[in-house]
Amino acid sequence: MYGGLLTLARGIPIIALFIAATLLPEDGFGRISIVVTAIATASLLSDSGLDTAATWLLARTDQGVEFGAIVSSLVLVRMALAAVAVLAMLGPQASVLVGGSDNAFMLLAFSVAAGMAMAYCSALRIQLRVRGHGEVETLLVEKLSAGVLFIILVILLKEELLNELWVYPACCLIGAVAAALGRRLQAGSPTFTAVRRMLSAAAPFVVTTVAAALVWRSPVFLLGTQGAFEEAGFFALASYPIILLSSVSVLSAPLLLLQGRVNQVEKRHFQITALVGVVAAVALIIVAAVGSSGVFPLPVATASLATMAYLAPALVPLWLNPQLSTWLRTRVGLWAPTLPSIAGAVVGIGVILWLIPTHGSKGAAIGIVTAESLALFLYCELRRREPSRIARGKNDA
């Protein structure tokens, strides 16, 4: 239920982007996709590792001075990371995307502000998660406000939106401000000790998050730097349903750390998770095939549907990997999933770099499926080598 509600909230911006894809030319949507990917990646890089680490630390800290210091340190670190990440990803391409230095400044200014505001809201949601109420509602307000406003502007502006790419980050900024209104962050004074604890606890999670971000987000930027904006748009549009469907597993994983529910992550749980991944993958392949055939035409480019079919098999490892990595962290050690994640990313990015010049978005999809599948194989091997830990976990249950 928890993961499903968060997935529903995060699906609102994706619906808005699908609407934009039907109203904008393919080249133009590709440009917007690069902006969207940059902001989403900045949020991811300042989110997943610190999200899980902060949940871990705050759940084990009494409400008091130390709690406030951790919260304030979390906000400081995340906002700084978000700002740096946005500038690093959008800075080199901003002028090309918008066709002028003045518009480039507007795009960067709103994108940095949106990234920092979203990082603040994310820290606020972690505090609410630990308290046990308010997290989902806050996320719904943020995503619904930004998504609805963006849909209205896309309908009104249509192709004129391509001259004002700063509109999307401005909508994200407004959504974040709306979500933060009326919510008090229990922040104290950030301390070096709290920052050090945060970064130390987050390090194992950050490494795996960066590895995943490089695999999933790099194709959009690689295609953009080559001037293949249409292909960037095809890939981005194809990846949205995959990422959304995998969010239930990804977003539920931190609760296993918070609630100590690792005994749920056993053989039966893995079998059900794998089955759901297979069903979702087959369903997407069927949708892509039917939509491409013209029998039931969809308002989506055929190239995007074909790329989605190539990407769909990744849903199986995408559903299993977050649960397996959580199991390994709790039963083996926090750094246990690191090497499989890095190995998958290195091989996957190698395949992406090899195939993108000749196969475009489809080549990127093949590289991603390779990366996720290799990581899944290595996770399973690590789990298989820990029979004594499994037995102890079952005896403790």
N, C-alpha and C positions, 0 to 999 in steps of 0.2 A: 504494500500500500504506500509506504513512504517513498520508495524509489519510483513508483508509478506516478505519484502526485508531482514529484520534482521533474520527472520526464515530461508530464503534461505542461508544466510551467515553462520548461525550456523549449517545448515544441511551438510555443506562440511565435517567437521570432522566426522560426523556420517556415511557418505558414506564411508569414509576411514576405519572406524571401522568395517563396514559390510564387506568390502573387506578382512580385516584382519581375520574376523571370518570364512571366507570361505577357507583361506589358512593355518590357524593355528589349531593345535589340541584343543579340547574343554577345556582341563585342562590349556593349555597355554594361550588361549584367556581369560580364567577366571582370570589369573594372571594380564594380561594387563588391563583387565576391572577394577581391583582394583586400579591400578595406575591412569587410566583415571578418575575414579570416585573421587579419592582423589583430583586431580588437578581441576576437574570441581566443586567439592564441595567447595574447597578453593576459587575459583573464585566467586561462588554463595554467600558464606558467606561474602565476602568482596565487593560484588557487589550490590545485590538487595536493601538492606536497605539503604546503602549509596548512591546508584545510584538515587533512588527516592528522598531522602533527599537533595542531592546535586542539582538535577534538580530543586527542589522546592526553595532552597536558591538562587542559581545562577540566576534563572529567575526573582528574586525579588531584585537583587543587581546590581548596576551600574558597568560598566566596569571601574575598577580602583584598588586602593590599597586593598580594602576589597574583591573585586572579586578575585584578585591574592592570597590573604591570604586564602580564602576558598578553592581555587583550590589546593594550595600547602598542606594545611592541609588534604584535601581529599586524595591526593597521599600518604602522610606519613601514615595516618591511614590505608588505604587499603593495602599498601604494607606490613605493619607490620602484619595485620590480615591474609593476604594470606600466609606469611611465617610461622606463628604460626600454622595455620590450616593444612598446608601440613605436617609439622613435627608431629603434633598430630595424624594425620590419617595414615601416611605412616611409621612413625618411629617404632612403635611396630611390624610391619609386614615386614619391608624392607628385613631383612636377610632371612626370610622364602621365600619371593617372588623370590629372586634372587639367593639364595643358597650360600651366602658368604658375608663376611663383606666388602671386597673391592668393590664389585659390589653394595652393599647396600649404601655405601658412595656416589658412582657415581649417583645412583638413587635419593638419597635424595638431593644431591647438585643441580642437574639439575632440579628436581621438585620444589625446593624452588626458584631457579632463574626464572623458567618459571612462577610460581605463582606470583612472584613480578612483572615481566615484563608484564604479562597479566593485573595485577591490575593497573599498570601505563597506559597501553593502554586504559583500561576501563575509567579511569579518563579523559584521553585525549578526548575520545568519548563524555563524558558528556559535556565538554566544547564546542565541536563542535555541539552537539545537541542544546544547548542553543543559539548558534550563528546561527543555522538554516541550516548548510551545512557541509558536510564532514564526518558525523558519519558513514553512511552506507558504504561508500567507504573504510574507514579505517578498519572497521570490515571485509569487504570482502578480503582486502589484507592480514590481519592477518590470517583468517581462511583458505583462499585459499593457501597461502604459506605453512602453517603448514600441511594442509590436503594432498596436492599434494606431498610434500616431504615425508610424512609418508607412503603414498601409494607406492611410488617408493621404499622406503627402505623395506617395507613389501614384495613386489614382489621379490626384490633382495635377501633378507636375509631369508625369510620364517621362518622355525623353529629356525634358529640361532638367530633370534630376541629375543627369550625367554631368552637367556643368556645375552642380552643387553637391559634390560627393560628401561634403561635411554634414549633410542632413542626417545621414544614418548615425554617425557618432553623436550628433546633437540629440537625436531621439533616445539613444542609449543613456545619455547624460540625464535627460529629463526623467526617464524611467527610474534611474538610480536615486535621484533626488526625491521623487515621489515615494519610493519605498522607504527611504530613511526618515521621512517626516513622521514625527510622533513616536519614534523609536529611540530609546536612550542607550548609548553604548557605555557599558560599565568599564570605562577606561581610567587608568591611573597614569602615573608618569612612567614612560618607557625607561628601562634600565638595561645596561650592558649585559647583566646576568640573564635577564629575561630574553633579550635578543639572542644571546649565545645559546641558551636552552632551546629556543624556538628553532634556530638554524640547525643545531645539532640533531634535534628530534626530526626535523623535516628532511635532512639530507638524504636518507634512503628513499623517501617518497619523491623528492624532487628529481633525483636521477632517473627514476622510471618514468616520471611525468615528462621530463625533457625528451627522453628517448621516444616516447609515444608521440609527442608534439612534432618532433622532427620528421617522423615517418608520415603522419597524417596531414601536416600543414605545409611541409616543404613543396609538394607538387604545385600548389597554387602559386607560390612565389617563384618557383623555377619556371613555370609556364609564363608567368607575367614578365619576368626579366627577358624572356625570349620574344616578347611581343605577341605571344599566343593568348590573347585575352579571351577569345572564344573558348579555347580548350580549357583555360582556367575556370571559366564559368561552367562548362560541361562537368568538370571534375567536382567543383564545389556543390553544384546542384545534385549530382549523383551521390555525394557523400552525406548530405544532410539526413536522409532517411536512415542510413546505416548508423550514423552517430546517435540519432535520436533513439532508435530501437535498442542500441547497446547501453543507453543511459540508465536504464533500470538497474542493471547489474553494477555499473560503475558507481552510481550514486548511493546504492545500498551498502557498498563495501565498508565505508567508514563506520556504519552502525555496528558492524561486527566487532570493531575495535572498541567502540563506546560501550556496548552492552555485553561484551565478552561472550558473544554467541558463536564462538568458533566451532563448537560441537555440531552446529547445524551444517557446517561446510564439510560434509562427509560424502561417502560414495553415492548415496541416493540423491543427495542435493546436486552433485555434479551431473548425474545422469539426467535429471530433470532439466537442468540448465542447458546441457548440450542439446537435448531434444528441442527446447524452445528456440535455441539458436539455429538448428537445422530447419525447423518449420518456418522461421522468419526469413531465412536465406532463400528457401524454395519459393516462398510467397513473393518475395521481391523479384526473383528471376522470372516467375510467371507474369507478374505485372509488367516487367520490362519487355518480355516477349510479346505479350498481348498488345501493349501500347505501341510497340514498334511495327507490328504487323498491319496496323490500320483497321483491324476489326473493331476495336474500341479505342479510337485515337485519344491520346492524352495531350493536354496543352503544354507539353514539355518536349524539348528537342530530342530527336531520335538518338543523337550522339550521347546525350546525358543518360538516356535509358540503357543504352548499350554499356556505358561505363558502370552504371549501377549494377547491371548483371555480372560484370567482372568483379565488382567489389563485394557482392552479396555473400560469397563464401566466408568472408572475414567475420561474419556475424557469429559463427560458432566459437572461434577463439575470443572474440570480443566479449561474449557472454561469460566464458569460462575464466579468462585470464584475471579479471579483477578479483574473483572469488578465490582462485588458486593462489594468487600473490598474497592475499590477506591471510589465507591458511598458512602459507610459508612464513610470513612475518610473525605470526603468533606462535607457531609451533617450532620453527627452526631459528629464526632471527630476523631482525628488521631489514638486514641487507641481503637476505636470501634471494629475493626476486631480481636483484640488480643485474647480475651477469646475464641471465636469460633475456632481460629487456634490452640490454646493450647489444647483445649478439643479434637479436632479431632486428634491431634498428640499423645496425651496421650493414647486415646483409640486405635488408629491405631497401635502404637508401641507395646501396650499390645497384640494385636491380632498377630502381626508379631512375637513377642517372643514366643507366644504360638504355632503358626503353623509351623514356620520354621523347628524345629527339625524333624517333621514328614512329612511335605509337601514341604519343600525346597522353591524353587523360586515361586511356585504356592501359598504357604501360605503367602509369602511376598506380592504377588499381592492382595490377599484377604484383608490383613491388610491395604494396601494403599487405595483400593477402599472404605473400611470402614471409614478411616480417612477423605478422601476428601468428601465423601457423608455426613458425620456428620457435617463437617465444612459448607458445602453448606446449609444444613437444618438450622443451627444456624444463618448463614448470612441472609437467607430469613426471619427468624423469627424477627431478628433485623430490617430489612427493613420494614416488615409488621407493626411493632410497631411505625413507624415514619410517619404516614399519613400527619400530619401537615407540616412536613418538605418537603415532596413530593409536597404538594400543593403550598408551598411557592416557591419551585424551579421552578414549572411550571409557576407561576405568574411572576417570575423574567425573564423567558426566553423571 
